[in-house]
Amino acid sequence: MICTLKPPSNHGRSQRETTTTTYYSGGKIDVTTTPAGLSTDTYDANGDLTSTTYSGTASGYSTAPNVIYTYNADGTKATMTDGTGTTSYSYDFAGNVTQQSLTAASGTGLSNRTTSYGYFSTGDLATTSYPPMAAFLARPSPTFTTALAPWRQRLIGLGTR
């Protein structure tokens, strides 16, 4: 199946700015063609996306680094590697992501970073803890807590009557 998107004729943009996406018979993306170039997705026998490669980069655009994904035996994403480095994922017993850790690639100017997530017993996101915004900040890492309405706290056993 092929899907082609063109800007409306009254949009003021060239009709050459067309995006065409080709799909496998199961509905997963195969190749996407944009004015900037091509991206090709590859899947494993389980139907999990294993890589996205970029090619045919048009003049004036930078070629994006290829992306590679690996998976754990239970099907959860283990790692994602791109031009910034490798991001590893950790999960709790319910399959929720509890940590996302970037090991920065050399030469990127990035530092290793970990973002952590906490969940209520319902599986709803409760907290997100981000790494410090910059090494020179002497402040602690920001943590955001999701507030539940009092009725919902009682419902899941967090509140008192």
C-alpha positions in Angstrom: 0.0 0.0 0.0 1.3 3.5 -0.8 0.1 6.7 0.9 1.1 10.0 -0.6 0.7 13.4 1.2 0.9 16.6 -0.8 0.5 20.2 0.5 -2.7 21.8 -0.5 -2.5 23.8 -3.7 -3.3 27.0 -1.9 -0.7 26.4 0.8 2.0 28.4 -1.0 4.5 25.5 -0.9 5.7 23.6 -3.8 3.9 20.4 -4.9 7.3 18.8 -5.0 7.2 18.8 -1.1 5.5 15.4 -1.1 5.8 12.7 1.4 5.2 9.1 0.2 5.1 6.2 2.6 5.1 2.6 1.4 3.7 -0.1 3.8 4.2 -3.8 4.2 1.0 -5.9 3.8 0.7 -6.0 7.6 0.5 -2.2 7.8 4.0 -1.5 9.1 6.0 1.2 7.4 8.6 0.1 4.8 10.0 3.2 3.1 9.2 6.9 3.6 10.3 9.3 0.9 10.4 13.0 1.8 12.0 16.0 0.1 14.9 15.5 2.5 15.5 11.8 1.5 14.5 8.2 2.3 14.1 6.3 5.5 13.7 2.5 5.5 12.4 0.5 8.4 13.4 -3.1 9.2 11.5 -5.5 11.4 12.3 -8.8 13.1 10.2 -12.0 13.0 8.1 -10.7 15.9 7.2 -7.5 14.0 9.4 -5.3 16.2 11.2 -2.4 14.6 14.9 -3.2 14.6 16.3 -0.4 12.5 15.7 2.8 10.6 18.2 3.7 7.9 18.5 7.0 6.1 19.6 7.4 2.5 19.3 9.5 -0.6 19.7 12.7 1.4 18.8 15.7 -0.7 21.2 18.7 -1.2 21.0 21.1 1.8 20.1 18.4 4.3 22.2 16.5 6.8 22.0 12.7 6.7 20.4 11.5 9.9 22.3 8.8 11.8 20.7 5.3 11.5 18.8 4.0 14.4 19.0 0.4 15.8 16.7 -1.2 18.4 17.1 -4.3 20.5 14.6 -6.1 22.5 14.4 -8.3 25.7 13.1 -11.8 25.5 9.7 -10.6 26.8 9.4 -8.2 23.8 10.1 -5.0 25.7 12.6 -2.6 24.2 16.1 -3.1 25.6 18.1 -0.4 23.8 17.9 2.3 21.1 21.2 3.4 19.5 21.4 6.6 17.3 23.8 9.4 16.7 23.5 10.6 20.3 24.5 7.3 21.9 22.7 4.3 23.3 19.6 4.5 25.4 18.8 1.6 27.7 15.4 0.9 29.2 14.5 -0.8 32.6 11.1 -2.0 33.5 9.1 -3.0 36.6 7.1 -6.2 37.0 4.1 -4.6 35.3 6.1 -3.7 32.2 6.2 0.0 32.9 9.5 1.8 32.0 11.2 2.8 35.3 14.5 4.1 33.8 15.7 5.5 30.5 19.5 5.8 30.6 21.6 7.5 27.8 25.2 6.4 27.4 26.4 9.3 25.2 28.4 8.6 22.1 31.9 10.1 22.0 32.2 13.4 20.2 28.5 14.4 20.8 29.3 16.8 23.7 26.5 15.0 25.6 26.8 13.5 29.1 25.4 10.3 30.3 21.9 10.8 31.7 19.1 8.8 33.4 15.4 9.7 33.7 13.4 7.7 36.2 9.7 7.0 36.4 7.5 6.0 39.3 4.0 4.6 39.1 0.9 4.3 41.3 -0.5 0.8 42.0 -3.0 1.5 39.2 -0.1 1.7 36.7 -0.6 5.5 36.2 2.5 7.6 36.1 3.2 9.1 39.5 6.6 10.8 39.2 9.2 11.6 36.6 12.8 12.5 37.8 15.0 14.2 35.2 18.7 14.6 35.3 20.1 18.0 36.0 19.8 20.4 33.1 23.5 21.2 33.0 26.6 20.1 34.8 27.2 23.6 36.1 23.8 23.8 37.9 24.2 23.1 41.6 20.5 22.4 42.0 19.2 18.8 42.5 17.5 17.0 39.7 13.9 18.1 39.2 11.2 15.6 40.1 7.6 16.0 39.0 4.8 14.3 40.9 1.4 13.6 39.4 -1.4 14.8 41.7 -4.5 12.7 41.9 -7.9 14.0 42.8 -8.8 13.1 46.4 -11.6 10.7 45.2 -9.0 8.8 43.1 -6.5 8.7 46.0 -9.2 7.0 48.2 -10.1 4.7 45.3 -6.6 3.3 45.0 -5.9 3.4 48.8 -3.6 6.5 49.0 -5.9 8.8 50.9 -7.8 8.7 54.2 -11.5 9.4 54.8 
